[in-house]
Amino acid sequence: MTQEQETLFPKRGTKGEYGPPVTQVKAITESSSLMMASSAYHDHMVRQGFSEHTVKAFSGDLRLLQKYFGNNATIGQLSTKELNDFLTWLLHYRGVPCSPKSYARRITTLKNFFEWLAKTNILPHDPAAALIHPRTRAPLPEFLTDNQLEKLLDAAEKRLNGDKTDPRPYLLAHLVLQTAIKKAECMGITLQDIDRSGEKPTILIRYKNPRMQHKERRLAFANDLLPILDKYLEMYQPQQQLFECTPRNLEYVLTDISELAGLPHQASFEMLRWTAALRDYRDGMEHNHLRRKLGLSKITWREVEEKLGKLTEPL
């Protein structure tokens, strides 16, 4: 990514990272009810561009908290002990199974909610800071080793220079590996999103859903990919979208070059995205810069950063 890309993202300071200015919540005090504080936190999450899924999940977790303590409970009354009592109720006395994944997320909800209350000076201290987050053994994501990646790119080049020239596999593989975009983001690229005017060409990743606009970003790719892009445009003649086919068709493209490369597993979009992120991580890309390149919120980045660290250990 070029230095110019840094300016595409709001800087920390008077404005929220992905939303309007962050203002102190003056209407909420230590004596405010849990219901009122939860409602204010919901508005905060929306302003800060939390994903729709996160807002829904965190709000549901806080409703459970209200159910346990009662709607009239004040946030100033909730200590670390009370929060641990609530977590014990979730696991053993609620009467509804609580999976390890749901339990871990609910602790994350408590930590984010009370951290926000403390940082905005609504509470003098954070009662959730001392909560113990369980370590779940989630499987690490699959990625391509350096040797496998070289074989995959060689296979894409064979499709480019073979008897039946096809620039699409080469363009797709290199574009995803250089930008670490998701499959849906790849399918959303329009011809107008490609900009050749700068020092390096870029693509604009954008979302139709207003709640997802915080994920929008402009990502650079190598200049030497432009001739391949032009060959692709000449051969396929797309009218609006860069890839005017179904997502399944692009998956077939990756399957084809994976088999040609003799890989033990098919290279998927997710695998290429993790491979790209891991290479940037190993190369020392500043972590906040990498988070923005991947289009991740700070909450999601915590888990991703931990996984990248674990993937790097044996390398």
Summary of the structure (lengths in Angstrom):
residues: 315
radius of gyration: 23.1
end to end distance: 23.7
largest distance: 75.1
contacts: 894
relative contact order: 0.11
helix: 58%
strand: 5%
